Amino acid sequence: MPSRAFLRANQISSAISYQLLTRADDVNESYMIHALNILYIKYSNKWVWLDARGNKENINDYSF
């Protein structure tokens, strides 16, 4: 996962986003906070979310 400092030093816009999550098996359990890195792809005019958890079933490390 590229660091935000590296991205910004190379004029790539980036940010951090947070999600409030619950466990699928127990929605009454306390919440978890999950952070995502976001960067802007200028040539496609899109923001891309990068998830450091890596690929798992139904979880990808990118979103378009």
C-alpha positions in Angstrom: 0.0 0.0 0.0 1.6 3.3 -1.0 1.9 5.8 1.7 0.0 9.1 1.4 3.3 11.0 1.8 4.8 9.2 -1.2 1.6 9.8 -3.3 1.4 13.5 -2.4 5.1 14.0 -3.0 4.4 12.8 -6.6 1.4 15.1 -7.0 -1.1 12.3 -6.7 -4.1 13.4 -4.6 -4.9 11.1 -1.8 -7.0 10.8 1.4 -8.1 8.5 4.1 -11.7 7.3 4.5 -13.2 5.5 7.4 -16.1 3.0 7.5 -18.1 2.1 10.5 -18.6 -1.7 10.4 -20.4 -4.4 12.3 -19.8 -8.1 12.2 -22.2 -9.9 9.8 -23.0 -12.6 12.4 -23.8 -10.2 15.2 -25.2 -6.7 14.4 -25.7 -6.0 18.1 -22.0 -6.2 18.8 -20.0 -3.0 19.0 -18.8 -1.3 15.9 -15.4 -1.4 14.3 -13.7 1.4 12.4 -12.0 0.4 9.1 -9.7 2.8 7.2 -9.3 2.9 3.5 -6.7 4.8 1.4 -8.2 6.8 -1.5 -6.3 8.2 -4.5 -7.3 10.2 -7.5 -6.5 8.7 -11.0 -6.2 11.8 -13.1 -6.3 10.2 -16.6 -9.6 8.4 -15.8 -11.0 11.2 -13.7 -11.9 8.8 -10.8 -11.2 8.3 -7.2 -10.0 4.8 -6.3 -10.4 3.2 -2.8 -7.6 0.9 -1.7 -8.2 -1.6 1.0 -5.1 -2.9 2.7 -6.9 -6.1 3.9 -6.1 -7.7 0.5 -8.3 -9.8 -1.7 -10.6 -12.2 0.1 -13.9 -13.7 -1.1 -16.2 -10.8 -1.8 -13.5 -8.3 -0.7 -11.2 -6.7 -3.3 -8.4 -4.3 -2.7 -9.7 -1.7 -5.2 -13.0 -0.2 -6.2 -13.9 1.7 -9.4 
